[in-house]
């Protein structure tokens, strides 16, 4: 899908997703290169994916980031979710 085929709103959203993906991928690669084990835990990725990410070129990362899909997903462990819920309930 190219930007030329998108409406104005969709084009803006696509660009924002691409910008987010690029920032995320560059940060993820930096984390993996600095400390692979910690990065795998924080990012929830496998050793194979960490190795792949570590070896990607800037051009490959930019190309991957251009997708219209978010490259990361939110995951809250039960304890984290409970903590957020508890903080929210004490404020109300």
Buried (B, 14 or more C-beta within 10 A) or exposed (E): EEEEEBEEEEBEEBBEBBEBBBEBBBEBBEBBEEEBEEBBEEBEBEEEBBEEBBEBEEEEBBEBBBEBEEBEEEEEEEEEEEEEEEEEEEEE
